[in-house]
Amino acid sequence: MIDLTIHPDRLAHAVARARERNIVIPTFAQQRDPSLIPDDVTERLKSVGLWDLDPLNLFRITWHNEPVEMGGGFGPVNHLEYPSELTGVDARIVTLVGKWFPTGAHKVGAAFGCLVPRLVTGQFDPTTEKAVWPSTGNYCRGGAYDSNLLGSESVAILPEGMSRERFEWLSSVAGEIIKTPGSESNVKEIFDKCNELRASGEDLVIFNQFDEFGNYLWHYTVTGPAIEEVLQATMGAGDAFRGLVVTTGSAGTIACGDYLKQRFPGSKIAAGEALQCPTMLLNGYGAHRIEGIGDKHIPWIHNVKNTDLVVAIDDEAPISLIRLFNEAAGVEYLADRGVPAGTIDRLPELGISSVANLVGAIKFAKWYGLGPDDVVVTIATDSIDMYRSRLAELEAERGPFTAEDAAVAYERYLLGAGTDWMAELDEHGRRRIHNLKYFTWVEQQGKDADELDAQWDDPDYWTNVQQLADPIDRLIEDFNRQVGLA
């Protein structure tokens, strides 16, 4: 759980650092609803770039940023609705767009949710301790960014096989970068490095997105309501919200499905994973190329009891489709197939896992036989900006992307997406997946088996996490008062 015990001496250090660095911390409520942000902050942001290392950008950790790189204000939630000419299904598929967060990915919010509760309670002292961010890509980038803005040193841990763009940007922000063996499917190697750092005696705090409930809480509190806003703005009188489809990764984003189920009873939560390493379907073996969705384990913060469907996505689908969406022959082919120009222009807002989420949503719509009055929501975590080097590598490996390649990608991975490698979960299926947590978290990482049982048996366990946003906001407000700059 999230511990809110106050450590006065260490808190005083954090307050002094914030005063020294002119740091004011936004509340979860302000990130959910930027109309609550003071007018003077909004005015000062007009001279700040979206990626600038300026503490004011803490207030841009929201889905409501104006989609510009410099000086933007706040507006509607950034989202895109995919037309049926692209998806091949009648159902309405809508995605939230993470490109317009600082760092170009919504993981900066998850990192905020993990770091800030410890900062405002004095459990993390930015004057003496380093913040360690284990990740398969975007989370450590968000953590290094937040650490910089909040005046602390950072250590980013990520697999050596991740895209070049991640490392290039991190080198200018993180205090230290540690590359672990492998790629997306090598999460245990990341955990092993964390345990090695713990044993080193160095003064640090590890913010592990896979077991930090601040990750869950931020998405439940901020992403869930953002989706609700989009649904309220886009659904007609006869429309029905049918479900959320996201690849699990750290299982932070999927927490917004818990919020949505409370608002839309009867809606579903579908968890996606790579077919090449199907942990929920086949207990996890293999390696894949959907960057950022670590696997071979079930994250501690995944509320498996609330998951309805597992969807496996062939990693070749997003790899081929990023070429379709970004190469000249692909763009021309999509236009010939009747995909609107406005949609084509925005497809670069999707990164590899974002495209995997699109494919998962298509499979979800086909599984349930959804029609034009049914709405499915997914997430675009980041954009092609994180993967342009991958496009160059694919061209070097496979040759130029041709009209024939475009036709194959479109017909096979969009229109041809089927209901293979899917499983609807009953009580036994959910329990089987939940029990996989034991091997990673109890046997390997030393967590309490009684808490594992409580995640399943205690009806208040997840509710207690969900109710922590308001107490944390009060601590943030008190912290800001002590700093004296708000």
N, C-alpha and C positions, 0 to 999 in steps of 0.2 A: 504494500500500500504506500501512499504518499505520506511521509512523516512530516507533521507541521510543528514539531517541538522547536522552541526558540532557543538559540545559543547566543546569549547577549554579547559576549566579548567578540566573537567572530562576526556577529551581525554588525557591531560597531565598525569593524574593519570594512565590511561591505558598504556600509553607508558612507564612510569616509571616501572610499574609492569612487562611488557614484557621484559624490559632491565634487570631487577632483576632476572627474571626466564629464561633468554636466549631463548626467544620465537621469532621465525620468523613465520609469518602466510603465508600459501600458498594462491595463487589466485585460483579463480574458473577455470581459464585457465589451471593452473598447475594440478589441480585435474582432469580435463578433459583429458589433454595430459601430462603425466609425463615426456615426453622428454624435457619439458620446465623447469623441476626442476634442480637447480644447481648441478653440478657433485659432489661437496663436500658434499651436503646433502645426495645424493644417496650413497656415499661411507661411510658416518657415520652411515647410517641405517643398514649397514652390521653387526653391533654389537648390534642392538636393536631388541627386540622381538615384535611381532605384537601387543600384548596387553599391552606392557610396558607403564607405565605412564611417557612418555618422550615426550616433545614438538616436537621432530622430527617426531613423529607419526602423527602429523597433515598432513604431506605430504603423509601419507598412506591412507588418506580419498579419495580413488579412486577405481574404478572397475579394475584397472590394476595391483594390487599387485600380486607378485609371490606367488603362493599358498603354502606357508610354514609358520611355526609359528615363526621362528627366522631368522633374517638377510636377509630377501628377498629383491629383487630388484623389477623392474617393467617389465611387459610384456604385452601380449595380454589380452583383457578383459576376465575375468573368466566367462565361460559359459558351458552349457551342452545341447546337443541335445538328446531328448528322441527318442528312436527307436519305430517303429510301433508295435514291439512285446510287448512293454510296454503300449502304448497308445491305440492300437486297431484302429487307424485311419491312413490313408495314408499321411495326411498333416504332414509337418515337424514342430515340436514344439520345440522351443529353449528357454532356460531360462538363464538369468544372475544369477550368484551365489554370494550371499552376505556374505557367511561364511568368506571370506578372507579380510573383513574390520576389523580394530580394534574394539573390543567388539563383533566380530562375527556376525554383522548385519549391513546392509547398512544405518540404521537410524542414525548412527553417522554422515553421510553426511547431512541429513536433519537438525540435530541439529546445525551443523557448519553453514549451510545456514541461520539459524535464529539468532545465537549468534554473528557471526563475523560482520555483518553490523552495529550492535549497538555498538560493541566494538570499531571499527575503526572510528566511528563518535563521540564517547564520550557519546552516549546515555545510555551506560551501563558502570558503574564504578566498576571494579573488586576489588578495594581496599575497597569499602564500601558497595556494594550491593551483595545480593545472587541471583543466577540464579535459577529460579524455573522451573521444567520440568514436566508438566502434561502429562500423558502417559497411554497407556494400556500395556506397556511392554518395547519394545526395544528403543523407543525414549528417555525415561528418562535415560536409560543406556548410550545411546550415548551422551545425554546432560551432564550427570555427568562426563563422560570421557572427553568431550571437555572442560568443565569448569575446570577440574583438570589441563589439559594441558595448558589452557590459564590463569591459576593463579587466579581462582575465586572459592568461596564457592558455593555449589549447594544444592538444595532441590529436591529430586525425589518423584513424586506423581504417584502411580499406584494402581490398584485394589488389594485387599488382596487375590483374588483368582488366581493370576497369578502363573506361575511355580516357584518352589523353587529355581531353578538356578538363576533366575533374582535377587531375594532378596539376595542370598548369595554373589554374585559378587558385587552388589550395596553397601553392608554393608562396603566394604573396599575402596570404591571410593567416594560415595556421602557423603556430610556433614550431611544430614538428609534424612530419608525415611519416607514418610507418606503413610499409607495404607488406601485406601478408600473402602467403602462397595461394595461387588459384584465382577464382573469379566468383561469380554470384553464388555458386553452390558450396563455397568453402567458408561457411560461417563459423564452424567449430575452430578453425585456425585463428579467426578473429577473437573468439572467446579465450583461446589458449594464450594469445598475446596479452589480453586483459589480465588474466591470472598471473602471467609473468610480471606485468607492471605492478600489480598489487603486492607481489612478493618482494619487489625490489626495495621497498621502504621509501620510495620517492613520495613526496607530498602531492597527492593527486586524488581526484574523484572521478570515477568512471560512470558515465551516463550511457548505459546500455539500452538502446531503443527497444530491444527485444524483451526487456523485462521492466522497463521504467513506465509506471502508470501515468506519468505526465504526458507521455506520447498518446496513450489511450484518451486521457482526459481532454487534451487540446482538440483532438478530432471530434470527440463527442460534443464538446462545448462550442466549437467554432465551425468545423466543417459541416456537422449535421444541420445546424440552423442555416448555413449558407445554401445547402441543397434545398432545404424547405423553402427558402426565399425564391430560388429559381423555379421550383415547382409551382408556387403560388403565382408567379409572374407568367408562366408559360402554359399551364394546364387549362384547358377549357372546361366548361360545365360538365361535359360527359366523360372527361379523361379520368384515368385512375393510375396512381403510382403503383407499379408492380414490384420494383425491387432495385437494390444496389448491387453492382457487380464490380469487384476490384480484386486485383492480385494481392495476396496477403502481405508478402514482404515481412515487415516487422509487426504486422497486424495492428498498426496504429490507425491507419486510414479507415479500416473496416469497422472501427468503433463508431463511426458516424452512423452506421446501419442500426446500431442499438438505439440511437436517438430517433432515427426515422421510423423504426418499428413502433416506438411509443406514440409517434404522431400519426402514423398511417398503419393501424393494425391490419394484419393480413398481408403486408408487403414482405418480400423475401430478402435475404442476404445471401449472395453467392460469392464464394471465395475462389479466386483464380490461382493457378500455379502453372509452372512450365511442364509440359508433357514429358520432357527429357529428364525431369527429376520430380516425379509426382509424389510428394510427401504425404499429402492427405489421401490420395487414391491408393498408393502402393508403398507407403512407409519410407519413401525417400532414398533414391539411389540414382546417380548420374550427374550430368553437368549440362548447363544450358546457356543461352545467349541473351536472355531477357534481363538486361542490366538493372540491378537495384532491388531485385526481389529474392533475397537470400532464402535458402530452404534447407532441406534435410533435418528440419526440426520444426516443432510447433511453438511459436512465441508464447512466452509466459502470459502476455497481456491479451491473447486472443480469446475472446469469449465464445468458445466453440459451441457452447450450449445454445447459442442464438444463431448459428449458421445453418442454412437450409440446403445449400447446393454447393457442390465442388465442380469446378470447370477447369479442365486442363487445356492449355493452349500450346500447340506446336510452335517451338521458337522460330521456325522458319517463317511463320506467318508475319510477325512484326518485322523480321529482318527484310523480307521481300517487300512488305508494305511501306517501310520507310523509304525505300527506293521509289516505289510507285508514287508516293506523296510528294517527293522532293526532286526527282529527276525530270528532265524536260519531256522525255517520251512518256513518262507516267502521267504528268500533268496534262499533256495533250490527249492521252487516252481517256482520262477521266472526263475531260470536257466533251469528248466525242460521245461518251456514254450518258451525257446529260447531267452530270454533277454540276451544280451551280458554281459560277466563278467565285462567288463570295465564300463558299465552302472550301474550294480548292486553295484560295489564297490563305486560308487559316490552317490548313493541314500541317504546315511546319510547326505549329504550336504543339504538336504531339511528338514526344520522345518514344523510345522503344517500348517501355512498359505501358505508356499511354495507349499505344496501338494494340498491345496485348489486351488491355482493358476493353478497347472497342470490339475486338474479336470475341472476347468473353461475353460482352453484352449482346452481340448478335446471336451467339450460341444460346444464351439465356432466353432471348425472345423466341427462338425456334423451339427450344425445349418446352416452353409453356404455351406455344401456339398463340403468341400475342398479336393483337391487331392494331389498327390506327388510333384507337382510343387508349392504348396502354403506353405508359411512360416508364422507361428504364433509365437509371442514372449511373454514370461511372465517373472516373477521375483521370485527368491528364496531369500526371505528377510533374513532368517537366517537358521540355520541347526538344526539337531536333538540334538546337544550339549545343546541347550536351553531347551530340553524337555525329557531328559533321565529319570528324576523322573516321568514323565507321563507314560513312558513305564512300570516302576515298579508298578505304581498305577493301570494301566490297567491289568497287570498280577494278582495283588492281587484281583482285582475286578472281573475279567472274567476268570481267570485261564490261564494256558500256551497257547501260540499261536500254534495251530496245523496245519497240512497239510490241513485239512478241512476248517479251518478258513482262511488259505491263499487262497484257491480256491474261497471261497465266496467273499473275499475282492477284489481279482483280477477280477473275472467275473462280480461282481456287480458294483464296483466303478470305474474300469478302462474300461474294454470292455463294460460294461453295462451302462456307463454314457450316459444319454439321453438328449433330448432337452426340458424336462419339466422345469417349473419354470424359464422361460426366457422371455424377452420382448424386441423387437426391438423398439427403440424410434423414434417417429416422433416429430414434433415441439411441439405438445400439451403434449406429454409424457415428453419431456425434461423440458418444462415449469412447469409441475406439480411437478417434482422433485426439480427444482430450487426453487420453491415457498416454499418448506418445510424449506428452510433456515430461513425464516421469524420467525418461531416460536422459534427456538433456538437462533438465533443471534440478532434479533431485539427485540423481546419480552423479552427474558431471559437475554441476554448478553449486551443489550444496543447499538447495532450497528445502523448505519444510514440506514434507508429504502431507501434513495436516492442512496446510494452506492450499495445496493442490486439490485436496478433497473438498475444501470449503468453496473453491471456485465452482465446483459442480453442485454441491449439496446445499450451500447456504444461499437462500433466496435474496439476502441483503448484500452479498459480497460485491456484485457489480454496481448495485445501486449506491453503495457507500462510496465507491470511487466517483461515480457520476455527480455526487453532491458536493464534491470538494472544490468546485470552481469558485463559488461565492466566498468560502473561507480564505482561499488563496488570494482572491481579489482584495479582501479586507487587509490581508498582510501586505500586499503590494501598495495599497493606498497608505498604510501606516509607514512603510519603508520610504515612500516618496515624501511624506510629511517630515520624516527625520532628515532626509537629504536636504529638504528646504528649497527645491528648485521648481516644484510644480506650480 
